[in-house]
Amino acid sequence: MSPANPFVIENLDTFDPDVVFLDGRDQVVVAVRITPVFGQIDLDLLCAVIDIANEREFALARESPFRDEWMLCVFEAFEED
């Protein structure tokens, strides 16, 4: 069995922000599950991923739904002034 892709986030238990939001990256693209149970939209996981990204100095730049159960998110590193 192959290891889980760190850029596909199905729950917080398997999400490793140290692997995804590395220093030196300008942009990160992740897929976050938004319909975990019976097709009901649940944005709690998405909000948690955004909060963690912000703590690590990445901002949500763009997002797009994918196949009714995923949200593709593009995070960009904060600009240094």
C-alpha positions in Angstrom: 0.0 0.0 0.0 1.4 3.4 -1.0 1.6 6.2 1.6 -1.1 8.9 1.5 -0.4 12.0 -0.5 0.1 14.9 1.9 -1.6 17.3 -0.5 -4.9 15.4 -0.4 -6.4 16.3 2.9 -9.3 14.0 4.0 -9.1 14.7 7.8 -7.0 16.5 10.3 -5.6 13.3 11.8 -3.6 12.5 8.6 -2.8 16.2 7.7 0.8 17.0 8.2 1.3 20.8 7.8 5.1 20.5 8.3 5.2 18.6 5.0 2.8 20.8 3.1 3.6 24.3 4.2 7.4 24.3 4.0 9.5 27.4 4.3 10.8 28.6 1.0 7.7 27.5 -1.0 5.9 30.3 -2.8 2.8 28.4 -3.6 1.0 25.2 -2.4 -2.0 23.4 -4.0 -4.0 21.1 -1.9 -7.3 19.2 -2.2 -9.5 19.3 0.9 -12.5 17.0 1.4 -15.7 19.1 2.0 -18.4 16.3 1.9 -17.3 13.6 4.4 -20.7 12.1 5.2 -23.8 11.5 3.0 -23.1 14.4 0.6 -23.5 17.0 3.3 -21.1 19.9 2.9 -18.9 20.4 5.9 -16.5 23.3 5.8 -14.9 22.6 9.3 -11.9 20.8 7.8 -11.4 23.5 5.1 -11.5 26.2 7.8 -9.0 24.4 9.9 -6.6 24.0 6.9 -6.9 27.7 6.1 -6.2 28.6 9.8 -3.1 26.4 9.8 -1.9 27.9 6.5 -2.3 31.4 7.9 -0.3 30.5 11.0 2.5 29.3 8.7 2.3 32.5 6.6 0.4 31.2 3.6 -2.8 32.9 2.4 -5.7 31.3 0.5 -5.3 32.8 -3.0 -7.8 30.8 -5.0 -10.2 27.9 -4.6 -12.4 25.8 -6.8 -14.8 22.9 -6.1 -13.9 19.6 -7.7 -16.3 16.6 -8.1 -18.8 17.8 -5.4 -16.6 16.4 -2.6 -13.3 18.3 -2.8 -12.2 21.9 -2.7 -9.0 22.6 -4.6 -7.1 25.4 -2.8 -4.1 27.4 -3.9 -2.2 29.0 -1.0 0.5 31.6 -1.6 3.3 32.6 0.8 2.9 36.0 2.4 4.8 38.7 0.6 7.8 40.1 2.6 8.1 43.9 2.6 
